Amino acid sequence: MKNKHGDIPIMILVIGVVALCGLVIASFFISDINIKAKPFGVGLVEEVNSNVEKFYFYLNLGDSNEVAAEKIGAKIEDDLLVVKKSNNFISINYRLLLPQ
């Protein structure tokens, strides 16, 4: 004779755990979509770092500050590297450690 009364709570527990895992995975997908839709995020930080690395690369090649900034599509205002993105209307200001 088997105890069938013990199977019901175990089945409810398993169904609850599976439902909870599904909700967590759905939450990750929804937050990923929300982050990709915003102009500010990891992509913007990577782009800023890339521009700054390019700027310092051109400085190390011997270009002046203005020429290096012009090559990456930026300009220098009061020791700030200013990069304007026209598609998202973002102005990125980065404080530079410029050689004297």
C-alpha positions as CSV (number, residue, x, y, z in Angstrom):
1,M,0.0,0.0,0.0
2,K,1.5,3.4,-1.1
3,N,1.0,6.7,0.6
4,K,-0.5,8.9,-2.1
5,H,-1.1,11.8,0.3
6,G,2.6,12.6,0.3
7,D,2.8,12.9,-3.5
8,I,0.5,16.0,-3.6
9,P,2.7,18.4,-1.6
10,I,5.9,17.2,-3.4
11,M,4.1,17.9,-6.8
12,I,3.0,21.4,-5.6
13,L,6.6,22.1,-4.5
14,V,8.1,21.0,-7.8
15,I,5.5,23.0,-9.8
16,G,6.2,26.1,-7.6
17,V,10.0,25.8,-8.1
18,V,9.6,25.5,-11.9
19,A,7.2,28.5,-12.0
20,L,9.7,30.6,-9.9
21,C,12.6,29.7,-12.2
22,G,10.5,30.7,-15.2
23,L,9.6,34.0,-13.6
24,V,13.3,34.7,-12.9
25,I,14.3,33.9,-16.5
26,A,11.5,36.2,-17.8
27,S,12.7,38.9,-15.5
28,F,16.2,38.8,-16.9
29,F,14.9,38.9,-20.5
30,I,12.7,41.9,-19.7
31,S,15.5,43.8,-18.0
32,D,17.9,43.1,-20.8
33,I,15.4,44.5,-23.3
34,N,14.9,47.6,-21.2
35,I,18.7,48.2,-20.9
36,K,19.3,47.8,-24.6
37,A,16.5,50.3,-25.4
38,K,18.2,53.1,-23.4
39,P,21.0,55.2,-24.9
40,F,22.9,55.2,-21.6
41,G,24.6,52.0,-20.7
42,V,27.5,49.7,-21.2
43,G,27.7,50.5,-24.9
44,L,28.0,54.2,-24.3
45,V,30.8,53.6,-21.7
46,E,32.6,51.3,-24.1
47,E,32.4,54.0,-26.8
48,V,33.7,56.7,-24.5
49,N,36.6,54.5,-23.4
50,S,37.3,53.7,-27.1
51,N,37.4,57.3,-28.0
52,V,39.7,58.2,-25.1
53,E,42.1,55.3,-26.1
54,K,42.1,56.6,-29.7
55,F,42.8,60.1,-28.5
56,Y,45.8,59.0,-26.3
57,F,47.0,56.8,-29.2
58,Y,47.2,59.8,-31.5
59,L,48.9,61.8,-28.8
60,N,51.6,59.1,-28.4
61,L,52.2,59.2,-32.1
62,G,53.2,62.9,-31.7
63,D,50.0,64.7,-32.7
64,S,48.9,67.8,-30.8
65,N,45.9,67.8,-28.6
66,E,43.7,69.5,-31.1
67,V,44.8,67.3,-34.0
68,A,44.2,64.1,-32.0
69,A,40.8,65.3,-30.9
70,E,39.9,66.2,-34.5
71,K,40.9,62.7,-35.8
72,I,38.4,61.0,-33.5
73,G,35.6,63.6,-34.3
74,A,35.9,65.5,-31.0
75,K,37.2,68.8,-29.7
76,I,38.9,70.1,-26.6
77,E,37.2,72.7,-24.4
78,D,38.8,73.6,-21.0
79,D,40.8,70.3,-20.7
80,L,37.6,68.3,-21.6
81,L,37.4,66.0,-24.5
82,V,33.9,66.7,-26.0
83,V,32.3,64.1,-28.2
84,K,28.9,64.8,-29.6
85,K,26.7,62.0,-30.8
86,S,24.1,63.4,-33.2
87,N,21.7,60.4,-33.3
88,N,21.1,60.3,-29.5
89,F,21.9,64.0,-28.8
90,I,24.5,63.1,-26.2
91,S,27.4,65.2,-25.3
92,I,30.3,63.3,-23.7
93,N,32.7,65.3,-21.6
94,Y,35.8,63.5,-20.4
95,R,38.4,65.2,-18.2
96,L,41.8,64.6,-19.8
97,L,45.3,64.3,-18.3
98,L,46.9,66.4,-21.0
99,P,50.7,66.6,-21.3
100,Q,51.9,70.1,-20.5
